[in-house]
Amino acid sequence: MNADASATDTGAGARPEGGGTGRLVLLTTSHRVAPGLLSWPAWQVLRAADRVLCADAEHPQLPYLAEAGIEVEIAAPSARELVDYCVPVASMAPEAPPSDARTAVVLTSADGESALTDGLARLAGSGRETMPDLELLPGSYDLPGARLLDLVQVMDQIRAECPWSSIRTHEDLAKYGLEEAYEMVEAIEAGDREELREELGDVLLQVVFHARIAQDDPEEPFSIDDVAGTIVEKLLHRHPHIFGEADAETPEDVKAHWLRTKAEEKRRGSVTEGVPLGQPGLALAAKLASRARTAGLEVPLPSGEGIGYELLALAVRAERDGVDPEAALRAAARAYRDAVIAAEGGAAG
């Protein structure tokens, strides 16, 4: 039997049963929340504790606890030692209540306190111990999006230490951005939720990776915070019906706000500016048709012979009818793929 679980250690039988048995609090904090931002219950228990302990001398919360006047012992006591500290010694007089019940707070490290919690579980499970009140108290909680900080941190380390990633350029990664975007679209069209979650992560990685590369630029550096700040400003400006005083009751109203503010931002000489010519042909044709139609331009299709002009006419017609020609063609292509597979099966039979 483990020494922590032995009922004969340090006079376990002398401890009283029942209430007033002390309190042992494991205080957890999130590395994704700025140090010092603890909940009010956490500050309360820290100030009221008889003893505060932490095994990690580099714990980010320590300077802030010291500033608040809370003394922290750098120590890693065993479960046995903490139970002995918290649980009061029974009075020699049977009618007297137990005294000296104490509260100890353990500020957990990033890796947790598995040895301590295992030891406490063994003691509690032995059935021969009077245990203090055990409590797991979250001192801070992750906000939505907090895991993005993990991604930024991991990417920073990879960029610094990985022989391949440390020398990549924007140009090196360009093709991967296209591939990941296509794979995301494929997951959407397939209706595969698990695959979509993974592919969204791959797309997000491309954004963070490019931002980390940009941070190293000697002349015009920018970081992921600059990227996020730019898109936040853009979203605020293009949604005056939410963040301003404009009104928008329908999706069409919202689109009008978006196009108007976008035009003010870009100050383009042509509605075709900003349309990436490197995108797939059907998507390119539909985008150009959308820009012209939104601007109220009546543009006759160029005359010409060949399949290209026929596809252009189909793409413009699809966009006018509210159909994404690129997605429609991919759906038809998947049906054709299935027909090919069926034909192969028939030929094999």
N, C-alpha and C positions, 0 to 999 in steps of 0.2 A: 504494500500500500504506500502511496505517495506520502511524504512527510507532512504536506499541507493538510491531508485528510485525517491525520491521526488524532483521535479524541484524547489521547494522553498528553499531547503537547501543551505546554504552558497552562496546565490546569484547566482544560476546557470544561470539566465537570463542575467547576466552581462558578460558572456563569449563570446568571438568573434566566429563568424562562419568562415569556410574556413581554409586556411593553417596556419602553424605556431602554431599548437595546442599542441605541446609537444609530448613526447614519453614515453610509458610505456612498459617495456620489462619484460616478464616472462622468466627467464633463467633456463632451466632444465638441470640436470646432471644425469648421470647414476651411480648407486652404484656399477655397475659391472666394471667400469673403474676406475683406480687408481686416487685418489683425486689429483688435480693439473693439470691433463691432460685435459685441456680445448682447444677448437678450437680457432683459431686466431680471428674469428669474436666475440667470447665470450670475449676474453681478450680486444679487441678493445672497445666493448660497456661498459665493466666494467670500463675501464680507463677513458672513456669519460663521464660517467654518473655523474649527479649532486648528486645523492643519490643512495646508494645500501643498500637494506634491506633484512633481512632473519629472519623468525620467529623461526628457530631452532638454539638454541645456541650451539648445538653439531654437527651442519652440518659439514661433513668431509672436505668440501672445505675451511672452514673459515681460518684454519692456513696458507694455501697456498695463499689465498687472502691477508692476513695480511703480509705475507712475501713479496708479490709483492707491498706492499704499498697501497693497496686498503682498505679504511675504510668501514666497514659494520656495519650498525645499526641492533641490535637484536630487531626487532619489527614486529608486524603484523597489519599494518594499514588497514583500511577498504577501499573498492573500492572508496567510497566518498572522503576519505582523499587523496588517491593517485591521483584521477582525479583533485581535487582542487590544488594539488601540481604541477602537470604537465601542466595544461592548464593555459595560461597566462591571466592576467586581461586586459580587453580592455582599451585602452587609452581614456581619456576624450575627446581628439580631434578626430573627426570622420575620418580625413584624415591620422591620425597617425597609423602605423601598430601595432599589438599587440606585447608586449614585455614580456620578462622573461619566454618564453617557456622553460620547463626543461625536463630532461630525468631522469626517475627513473627505477632502475633495481631491480626486486624481485627475489632473489635466492630461488627457490622453494624447499620444503622439499620432503622427500621420499614419503610421503602420498599425495603430491600435495597440491594445494591451492584452494580447492573447494569453500570455503566461499568467497574468493576474486573473483574467476572467475564468480561465480554466481552473485555476486554484480555488476561486470562490465557488465555482460550480461543484467541485469535489467536496468542499467543506459543507456546503448547503445540502448536498445530496447524501451525506453520510448519516444524517438523522441524529447525530450525537452532538451537534453544535448549536449554540445560541448565536444566531447571525444578526448583524446590524441590519437596519433597513437598507436595502440595496436599490440604487436608483441610477438609471442612465439618463442624463440630462443633456439634450442638444443645446450647446451654447450659441450656435449660429446655424442658420439654414441657408442652403443654396437658393439663389434667385433663379427664375427661369432664364435659360441661356448660360448658366454658370459653367456648364461643361465645355463651352466654347473656349474658356480660359485654359482648360486642360489641353485642348487641341493646339492653341497658340504656343503653350509651353513645350509640348512635345515636338512641334514643328521647329521651334527655336533650337532645341537640343539636336534634332536630326540635322538641321542645317549646319550646325557647328561641328558635328562629330562624324557624320556619314560621308565616306569618300565620294559616293555618287551624288548625293543631294547637295553637298557643299559647293559643287562647281556648276550646278545647273543654271541655265539662263531662261529668260522669258521665252526666247525662241525655241529652246530645247523642249519646253513644256507645251507649246502651242497645240501640237497635234493631240496631246493627251486631253486637253480641255475639250476639243471637239469629240473625241471618242467617248469621254465620260458623259457629255451632254446627250449624245445619241443613245447611249446605254440607259440613261435616265428616261428618255422619251420612250424607249422600248419597254421599260418596266411599267410606265404609265399605261401604255397601250395594251400591254398584256394583263393589266389589272393585278399584278403581283406586288402586294403590299410589302412583303419582306424584302423583295429585290429592290423595290423603290427606296426603302429606307437606306439600304446599303449604297445604292447609286447616288442618292442625294449626299451621302457622306463623301463619296468620291469626288463629286462636283465641288463640295465645300472644301475639300482638301486642295483642289486646284486653286481656289481663291486664296486660301491661307498660304499656300506655297508661293504663289506669285507675289503676295504682299511681303513675305519674308525675304524673297530675292530683292524686291524693290528697296527694302530697308538697307541693303548693302550698297546701293548705288552711290558712288562718291560725289555725284553732281546734283542729282535730284532725288534724294531718298524720300520714301514715304513708308508708313507702317500699316498694319491691319487696322489700327485705330483711325488713321487718316481715311482709309477706305470706308470704314463703318461710318465715320463722321460725315463723309461726303454723301453717302446714300441716305443717311438720316435727314440731312438738310434738304436733299432733293424730295424726299417723301413728305416732309413738312410743308414744303413750298407747293407741291403739286396736290395737296389735299386741303385746300383752304376751307372746305366745308366741314372739316374735322378740327383743324388747328387754327382756323381763322374765322372770319365772319361771313363767308360765302354760304350759299344754300345749294343743296343738291339732294333731290328727292328720288331721282331715278338713276340707273346705271348710265343712261345717256348724258345726264347732267354731269356726272363724275368724269366721264370721258371728255366732255367739252372742257371742263376745268383742266384736266391733264394736258390736253392738246394745246390749250391757250398758254398755260404756264411753261410748257415745254418749248413752245415757239418763242416766248419771251426770253427763255434761258439761252437757247441756241442761236437765235437771230440768224437763221439760215437764209441764204439767197435762193435756195431751191428746196422744194419738198422732198427731193430725192437725196439731199445731203444726210449723211448718217445711216443710209441703208447699206449694210455690208454686202458688197458684190461677191464675196467668197462663199455665201451660203448656197445651199442647193437651189437648182434652177427654178423649180416650181415655187418654192418658198420666196425666192427673189422676185419672181414675176408677181406673185400675190401681194407682196409687201409694196412694190411700186404701184400696183393698182389701188391698194388701200390708201396710200399717201395721196394719190391723184384724186380719188373719190372723196376723201375727207376734206381736201382743199377745194372741192367743188369744180374741179377741172374736167372738162369734156375732152378727152384725148382719144382720137381715133387710133386704132391699132395699126402699127406699121404693116404695110403690105409686103408680102414675100412668099416665096415658095419653100416647101420643105416642112419636115416634122416639127422643127423648132418653132415656127410661127403658129402651127396648129396647136402645139402645147401651150404657147403663150396665150392664145385665145381661150383655151380651156381653163387655164389658171386664172385669167381675169374674170371669166364667167363664174368660176367657183367662188372667188373672193366676193364677187357681187352678191352671190346667193348665200353667203355666210358659211361657206365650206372651206376648210383648210385643204388645199389641193395636195400638199405634201403628205399630210396624214392620210388622206383618201387614197393616194397612190400606194402608200405603204400597206394599208389595209388590203388593197387589191393584190399587192405583191405577196402578202402572207397567204392569201387564199390561193394564189397561183402556186406558191411553194407547197401547200398542202395537196394540191392537185398533182404536182410533180411526184410527191412522195407516194400518193395513191397509185399513180401510173407505174412507178417503180415496183410497188408491191404486186400489181397485177402482172407485170412482165415477169417477175420472179416466180409467180405461181404458175 
